[in-house]
Amino acid sequence: MTVVTIVNLALSVVTLVIKGYAFVDSCVRPSAAFAAVGKLPKLFWVLALGIAAGAQLGYGLVGGFTFSWLGPIGLIGIIAALVYLFGIRPEVIKYGGGRPGGRSSSEGPYGPW
């Protein structure tokens, strides 16, 4: 393996992890939070990030993971994931209390301790 191949493989793994994390995070956030902060609906982000992660995973399984992050769909997908993680997620967290489901860390399953 050459250095270029190793770097591309590492970039492929990192971008796939970022897309997967953004997808899972968008799935667990409440739909009302997206509407409350005036952003695109939750369904848009779930579909966009799911397609981005799925396309890279599928391309990686078929053609090898070395260059699966590179290309128009891979680059658009990582841009969408970064926009979600650094632009949308912080505002949705403010609305939803910081944790998936909107509960703070001092709350139990039935309310505050």
Secondary structure, DSSP 8 states (H G I E B T S, - for coil): --HHHHHHHHHHHHHHHHHHHHHHHHHHS-HHHHHHTT-S-HHHHHHHHHHHHHHHHHHHHHH-GGGTT-SHHHHHHHHHHHHIIIIIHHHHHHHHTSSTTS--TTEETTEE-
